[in-house]
Amino acid sequence: MSKKGNDWKKRDGVVYSTSENFEFNFWGQDSAETLPASQQKLKILLDKKSRAGKQVTLIEGFVGSEEDLKELGKLLKNKCGVGGSAKDGEILIQGDHRDKILQLLVQAGYGAKKSGG
């Protein structure tokens, strides 16, 4: 017999509140406004840490909602013809595609630059 709206496990850090008007704020509820492409400052770098020596192109610095991030990630994966993922404000593209991704992002109006060695 389980209760369907039991969300007490999601309330990490709240011990007790005596306020009658207390409303708990969940971390995932507020979605960030996606900045326009011209105001985004994206960094493109090559990463191979914790990936068994395989290289991935990492795009970080995206400010916006997860849906917009996944949409941009899907566009980049399609243009490069490889796999990858988009979550937590980062886009991972399999392989070293820094130059191609930089060119694609600049054409789309994003503020992007290569970072790292």
Backbone as a printed PyTorch tensor [residue, N CA C, xyz], in Angstrom:
tensor([[[  0.8380,  -1.1700,   0.0000],
         [  0.0000,   0.0000,   0.0000],
         [  0.8850,   1.2360,   0.0000]],

        [[  1.0280,   1.8630,  -1.1480],
         [  1.8780,   3.0370,  -1.2470],
         [  1.0210,   4.2750,  -1.4790]],

        [[  1.4960,   5.3740,  -0.9510],
         [  0.7870,   6.6450,  -1.1190],
         [  1.3130,   7.3310,  -2.3550]],

        [[  0.4230,   7.8080,  -3.2000],
         [  0.8520,   8.4140,  -4.4520],
         [  1.4040,   9.8110,  -4.2480]],

        [[  1.2250,  10.6750,  -3.5860],
         [  1.8060,  12.0170,  -3.5310],
         [  2.8460,  12.1490,  -2.4430]],

        [[  3.4570,  11.0520,  -2.0370],
         [  4.4270,  11.0980,  -0.9470],
         [  5.7520,  11.6300,  -1.4670]],

        [[  6.0390,  12.8940,  -1.1990],
         [  7.2510,  13.5170,  -1.7070],
         [  8.2250,  13.9000,  -0.5940]],

        [[  8.0870,  13.3170,   0.5750],
         [  8.9530,  13.7090,   1.6900],
         [ 10.4020,  13.3230,   1.4440]],

        [[ 10.6540,  12.3290,   0.5990],
         [ 12.0310,  11.9170,   0.3330],
         [ 12.7730,  12.9420,  -0.5130]],

        [[ 12.0540,  13.7900,  -1.2280],
         [ 12.6660,  14.8020,  -2.0780],
         [ 13.0380,  16.0580,  -1.3000]],

        [[ 12.7520,  16.0960,  -0.0320],
         [ 12.9650,  17.3080,   0.7600],
         [ 14.2620,  17.2350,   1.5540]],

        [[ 15.3570,  17.0080,   0.8990],
         [ 16.6600,  16.9830,   1.5690],
         [ 16.9740,  18.3490,   2.1530]],

        [[ 17.4420,  18.3880,   3.3610],
         [ 17.8810,  19.6290,   3.9720],
         [ 16.8180,  20.3500,   4.7770]],

        [[ 15.5620,  19.9720,   4.6840],
         [ 14.5050,  20.6120,   5.4610],
         [ 14.1980,  19.7230,   6.6530]],

        [[ 14.3460,  20.2850,   7.8450],
         [ 14.1140,  19.5020,   9.0370],
         [ 12.7140,  19.7790,   9.5860]],

        [[ 12.3910,  21.0560,   9.8010],
         [ 11.1130,  21.3970,  10.4000],
         [ 10.8390,  22.8720,  10.1760]],

        [[  9.5890,  23.2080,   9.9310],
         [  9.2060,  24.5960,   9.7810],
         [  7.9400,  24.8470,  10.5860]],

        [[  7.9470,  25.9420,  11.3490],
         [  6.7730,  26.2730,  12.1480],
         [  5.8430,  27.2430,  11.4420]],

        [[  6.2380,  27.7440,  10.3010],
         [  5.4230,  28.6950,   9.5620],
         [  4.2520,  27.9820,   8.8940]],

        [[  3.0580,  28.5510,   9.0570],
         [  1.8790,  27.9680,   8.4250],
         [  1.8810,  28.2000,   6.9130]],

        [[  2.5790,  29.2230,   6.4620],
         [  2.6040,  29.5700,   5.0520],
         [  3.8400,  29.0500,   4.3300]],

        [[  4.5630,  28.1350,   4.9510],
         [  5.7890,  27.6250,   4.3560],
         [  5.4620,  26.8010,   3.1110]],

        [[  6.1300,  27.1100,   2.0340],
         [  5.9730,  26.3750,   0.7740],
         [  7.3480,  25.8880,   0.3550]],

        [[  7.5410,  24.5800,   0.3070],
         [  8.8400,  24.0220,  -0.0310],
         [  9.1100,  24.1990,  -1.5130]],

        [[ 10.3260,  24.6630,  -1.8640],
         [ 10.7420,  24.8680,  -3.2470],
         [ 11.6120,  23.6910,  -3.6720]],

        [[ 11.1700,  22.9340,  -4.6510],
         [ 11.9910,  21.8540,  -5.1790],
         [ 12.9990,  22.4440,  -6.1480]],

        [[ 14.2060,  21.8660,  -6.2080],
         [ 15.2740,  22.3940,  -7.0560],
         [ 14.9120,  22.3330,  -8.5290]],

        [[ 14.2530,  21.2890,  -8.9810],
         [ 14.0150,  21.0930, -10.3890],
         [ 12.7990,  21.8220, -10.9400]],

        [[ 12.0590,  22.5570, -10.1230],
         [ 10.8110,  23.1510, -10.5780],
         [ 11.0040,  24.3990, -11.4240]],

        [[ 11.9310,  25.2320, -11.0950],
         [ 12.0790,  26.4870, -11.8230],
         [ 12.9630,  26.2730, -13.0460]],

        [[ 12.4000,  26.5360, -14.2230],
         [ 13.1630,  26.3690, -15.4540],
         [ 13.8000,  27.7020, -15.8270]],

        [[ 15.0380,  27.6360, -16.2300],
         [ 15.7790,  28.8470, -16.5620],
         [ 15.3390,  29.3670, -17.9240]],

        [[ 15.2970,  30.6700, -18.0560],
         [ 15.0110,  31.2850, -19.3410],
         [ 16.2250,  31.0940, -20.2380]],

        [[ 15.9790,  30.6770, -21.4430],
         [ 17.0670,  30.4750, -22.3850],
         [ 17.4860,  31.8190, -22.9630]],

        [[ 18.7750,  32.1040, -22.8360],
         [ 19.3020,  33.3470, -23.3920],
         [ 19.3080,  33.2630, -24.9160]],

        [[ 19.1920,  34.3990, -25.5950],
         [ 19.3140,  34.3790, -27.0550],
         [ 20.7030,  33.8870, -27.4660]],

        [[ 20.7880,  33.3770, -28.6820],
         [ 22.0430,  32.7920, -29.1550],
         [ 23.1900,  33.7910, -29.1090]],

        [[ 22.9210,  35.0560, -29.3990],
         [ 23.9940,  36.0550, -29.4200],
         [ 24.5480,  36.3410, -28.0280]],

        [[ 23.7720,  36.0570, -26.9670],
         [ 24.2410,  36.3220, -25.6030],
         [ 24.8720,  35.0980, -24.9490]],

        [[ 24.7920,  33.9540, -25.5900],
         [ 25.4000,  32.7410, -25.0480],
         [ 26.9200,  32.8140, -25.2200]],

        [[ 27.6450,  32.3630, -24.2110],
         [ 29.0990,  32.2960, -24.2730],
         [ 29.4910,  30.8410, -24.0430]],

        [[ 29.6440,  30.1160, -25.1450],
         [ 29.9280,  28.6890, -25.0720],
         [ 31.4210,  28.4190, -25.2230]],

        [[ 31.9060,  27.4430, -24.4590],
         [ 33.2960,  27.0130, -24.5530],
         [ 33.3230,  25.6120, -25.1430]],

        [[ 34.1920,  25.4210, -26.1320],
         [ 34.3360,  24.1310, -26.7940],
         [ 35.6970,  23.5770, -26.4340]],

        [[ 35.7320,  22.3910, -25.8390],
         [ 37.0060,  21.8100, -25.4470],
         [ 37.0240,  20.3080, -25.6790]],

        [[ 38.2150,  19.7600, -25.7370],
         [ 38.4170,  18.3280, -25.9280],
         [ 38.6490,  17.7010, -24.5630]],

        [[ 37.9340,  16.6140, -24.2970],
         [ 38.0320,  15.9730, -22.9910],
         [ 38.1860,  14.4710, -23.1780]],

        [[ 39.0570,  13.8560, -22.3800],
         [ 39.1800,  12.3980, -22.4040],
         [ 39.3870,  11.8340, -21.0050]],

        [[ 39.0440,  12.6020, -19.9990],
         [ 39.1500,  12.1260, -18.6260],
         [ 37.9760,  11.1900, -18.3130]],

        [[ 38.2460,  10.1210, -17.6290],
         [ 37.2420,   9.1420, -17.1920],
         [ 36.4450,   8.5680, -18.3540]],

        [[ 37.0720,   8.4610, -19.5270],
         [ 36.3740,   7.9350, -20.6940],
         [ 37.1930,   6.8440, -21.3790]],

        [[ 38.0120,   6.1600, -20.6370],
         [ 38.8350,   5.0630, -21.1480],
         [ 39.7010,   5.4970, -22.3230]],

        [[ 40.1950,   6.7400, -22.3020],
         [ 41.0850,   7.2350, -23.3360],
         [ 40.3890,   7.7340, -24.5910]],

        [[ 39.0710,   7.6200, -24.6500],
         [ 38.3410,   8.0810, -25.8290],
         [ 38.1030,   9.5820, -25.7310]],

        [[ 38.1530,  10.2470, -26.8690],
         [ 37.9990,  11.6970, -26.8960],
         [ 36.5450,  12.0810, -27.1140]],

        [[ 36.1260,  13.1350, -26.4310],
         [ 34.8170,  13.7260, -26.6720],
         [ 34.9880,  15.2370, -26.7730]],

        [[ 34.1540,  15.8510, -27.5760],
         [ 34.1060,  17.3050, -27.6570],
         [ 33.0500,  17.7590, -26.6660]],

        [[ 33.4430,  18.6380, -25.7620],
         [ 32.5670,  19.1000, -24.6950],
         [ 32.2100,  20.5550, -24.9360]],

        [[ 30.9190,  20.8620, -24.9560],
         [ 30.4390,  22.2350, -25.0930],
         [ 29.7910,  22.5990, -23.7750]],

        [[ 30.3300,  23.6020, -23.1040],
         [ 29.7720,  23.9930, -21.8100],
         [ 29.5120,  25.4890, -21.7860]],

        [[ 28.7020,  25.8950, -20.8080],
         [ 28.3710,  27.3050, -20.6500],
         [ 26.9960,  27.6640, -21.1670]],

        [[ 26.1880,  26.6850, -21.5600],
         [ 24.8470,  26.9610, -22.0770],
         [ 23.9410,  27.3930, -20.9360]],

        [[ 23.2440,  28.5050, -21.1220],
         [ 22.3010,  29.0080, -20.1260],
         [ 20.9080,  28.8980, -20.7130]],

        [[ 20.0880,  28.0350, -20.1190],
         [ 18.7340,  27.8810, -20.6200],
         [ 18.0990,  26.5980, -20.1460]],

        [[ 16.9620,  26.2730, -20.7350],
         [ 16.1990,  25.1010, -20.3250],
         [ 16.8230,  23.8260, -20.8990]],

        [[ 16.4830,  22.7130, -20.2770],
         [ 17.0070,  21.4190, -20.7180],
         [ 16.5090,  21.0760, -22.1200]],

        [[ 15.2780,  21.4790, -22.4450],
         [ 14.7340,  21.1820, -23.7720],
         [ 15.5470,  21.8820, -24.8630]],

        [[ 15.8910,  23.1500, -24.6350],
         [ 16.6860,  23.8920, -25.6150],
         [ 18.1010,  23.3250, -25.7260]],

        [[ 18.6420,  22.8860, -24.6010],
         [ 19.9690,  22.2710, -24.5980],
         [ 19.9560,  20.9860, -25.4130]],

        [[ 18.9410,  20.1630, -25.2130],
         [ 18.8440,  18.9050, -25.9540],
         [ 18.6180,  19.1540, -27.4380]],

        [[ 17.8720,  20.2040, -27.7600],
         [ 17.6420,  20.5420, -29.1670],
         [ 18.9420,  20.9520, -29.8550]],

        [[ 19.7480,  21.7840, -29.1700],
         [ 21.0420,  22.1810, -29.7220],
         [ 21.9700,  20.9790, -29.8370]],

        [[ 21.9600,  20.1090, -28.8340],
         [ 22.7730,  18.9010, -28.8780],
         [ 22.3910,  18.0000, -30.0410]],

        [[ 21.0970,  17.8710, -30.2900],
         [ 20.6240,  17.0520, -31.4040],
         [ 21.0850,  17.6280, -32.7400]],

        [[ 21.0210,  18.9550, -32.8650],
         [ 21.4750,  19.6100, -34.0940],
         [ 22.9580,  19.3370, -34.3330]],

        [[ 23.7770,  19.4930, -33.2920],
         [ 25.2200,  19.2850, -33.4300],
         [ 25.5580,  17.8290, -33.7240]],

        [[ 24.8510,  16.8970, -33.0850],
         [ 25.0960,  15.4800, -33.3460],
         [ 24.7430,  15.1250, -34.7810]],

        [[ 23.6450,  15.6830, -35.2830],
         [ 23.2510,  15.4090, -36.6680],
         [ 24.2540,  15.9780, -37.6560]],

        [[ 24.7190,  17.1960, -37.4220],
         [ 25.6610,  17.8280, -38.3450],
         [ 27.0180,  17.1240, -38.3500]],

        [[ 27.4240,  16.5900, -37.2000],
         [ 28.7110,  15.8920, -37.1220],
         [ 28.5840,  14.4210, -37.4910]],

        [[ 27.3720,  13.8860, -37.4740],
         [ 27.1690,  12.4890, -37.8190],
         [ 27.6640,  11.5140, -36.7820]],

        [[ 27.6080,  11.9090, -35.5050],
         [ 28.0850,  11.0550, -34.4170],
         [ 27.0720,  11.0700, -33.2770]],

        [[ 27.3420,  10.2980, -32.2520],
         [ 26.4930,  10.2550, -31.0780],
         [ 26.9580,  11.2410, -30.0270]],

        [[ 26.2110,  11.2830, -28.9430],
         [ 26.5630,  12.1690, -27.8470],
         [ 25.4080,  12.2970, -26.8850]],

        [[ 25.5040,  13.2590, -25.9780],
         [ 24.4380,  13.4880, -25.0140],
         [ 24.4100,  14.9590, -24.6280]],

        [[ 23.2780,  15.3640, -24.0520],
         [ 23.1170,  16.7430, -23.6060],
         [ 22.3880,  16.7310, -22.2720]],

        [[ 23.0890,  17.1280, -21.2140],
         [ 22.4690,  17.2020, -19.8900],
         [ 23.3300,  18.0520, -18.9700]],

        [[ 22.7090,  18.5700, -17.9400],
         [ 23.3880,  19.3710, -16.9180],
         [ 24.1480,  20.5570, -17.4920]],

        [[ 23.6220,  21.1930, -18.5210],
         [ 24.2470,  22.3730, -19.0920],
         [ 25.4480,  22.0890, -19.9720]],

        [[ 25.6830,  20.8130, -20.3090],
         [ 26.8170,  20.4310, -21.1500],
         [ 26.3410,  19.5480, -22.3040]],

        [[ 27.0430,  19.6560, -23.4040],
         [ 26.7800,  18.8010, -24.5560],
         [ 28.0520,  18.0120, -24.8370]],

        [[ 27.9220,  16.6910, -24.9130],
         [ 29.0360,  15.8120, -25.2350],
         [ 28.8410,  15.2770, -26.6520]],

        [[ 29.8560,  15.4470, -27.4820],
         [ 29.8470,  14.9210, -28.8450],
         [ 31.0190,  13.9550, -28.9610]],

        [[ 30.7660,  12.7430, -29.4090],
         [ 31.8190,  11.7400, -29.4980],
         [ 32.8420,  12.1200, -30.5630]],

        [[ 34.1010,  12.0600, -30.1920],
         [ 35.1840,  12.3590, -31.1250],
         [ 35.6520,  13.8040, -31.0290]],

        [[ 36.6960,  14.1150, -31.8050],
         [ 37.2640,  15.4640, -31.8220],
         [ 36.6550,  16.2390, -32.9960]],

        [[ 35.6450,  17.0450, -32.7130],
         [ 34.9490,  17.8230, -33.7330],
         [ 34.9360,  19.3090, -33.3550]],

        [[ 35.9760,  19.7760, -32.6940],
         [ 35.9870,  21.1560, -32.1930],
         [ 35.8600,  22.1840, -33.3010]],

        [[ 36.6170,  22.0360, -34.3880],
         [ 36.5850,  23.0340, -35.4590],
         [ 35.2240,  23.0840, -36.1470]],

        [[ 34.6640,  21.9280, -36.4290],
         [ 33.3700,  21.8710, -37.1010],
         [ 32.2640,  22.4430, -36.2150]],

        [[ 32.2880,  22.1100, -34.9280],
         [ 31.2680,  22.6070, -33.9990],
         [ 31.4050,  24.1170, -33.8130]],

        [[ 32.6290,  24.6080, -33.7290],
         [ 32.8410,  26.0510, -33.6190],
         [ 32.2440,  26.7630, -34.8240]],

        [[ 32.4950,  26.2370, -36.0010],
         [ 31.9620,  26.8350, -37.2190],
         [ 30.4260,  26.7980, -37.2250]],

        [[ 29.8300,  25.6730, -36.8170],
         [ 28.3740,  25.5520, -36.7890],
         [ 27.7410,  26.5170, -35.7890]],

        [[ 28.3550,  26.6470, -34.6070],
         [ 27.7950,  27.5270, -33.5810],
         [ 27.8980,  28.9960, -33.9820]],

        [[ 29.0030,  29.3850, -34.5990],
         [ 29.1760,  30.7700, -35.0440],
         [ 28.1720,  31.0960, -36.1480]],

        [[ 27.9370,  30.1430, -37.0590],
         [ 26.9430,  30.3450, -38.1070],
         [ 25.5410,  30.4880, -37.5370]],

        [[ 25.2610,  29.7790, -36.4270],
         [ 23.9520,  29.8630, -35.7980],
         [ 23.7960,  31.0970, -34.9300]],

        [[ 24.8630,  31.8880, -34.7740],
         [ 24.7860,  33.1300, -34.0210],
         [ 25.2100,  33.0370, -32.5710]],

        [[ 25.7550,  31.8920, -32.1540],
         [ 26.2060,  31.7240, -30.7620],
         [ 27.5840,  32.3560, -30.5870]],

        [[ 27.8210,  32.8330, -29.3790],
         [ 29.1510,  33.3000, -29.0210],
         [ 29.9350,  32.0910, -28.5470]],

        [[ 30.8360,  31.5750, -29.3590],
         [ 31.5660,  30.3540, -29.0170],
         [ 33.0490,  30.5490, -29.2590]],

        [[ 33.8460,  29.8570, -28.4500],
         [ 35.2910,  29.8830, -28.6470],
         [ 35.8850,  28.5650, -28.1790]],

        [[ 37.0300,  28.2130, -28.7600],
         [ 37.7390,  27.0160, -28.3600],
         [ 38.4890,  27.2950, -27.0650]],

        [[ 38.5170,  26.3080, -26.2090],
         [ 39.1680,  26.4710, -24.9270],
         [ 40.0890,  25.2730, -24.6940]],

        [[ 41.1510,  25.4840, -23.9590],
         [ 42.0760,  24.3890, -23.6730],
         [ 43.1210,  24.2420, -24.7650]],

        [[ 43.9460,  23.1950, -24.6650],
         [ 45.0500,  22.9730, -25.5740],
         [ 44.6120,  22.3790, -26.8170]]])
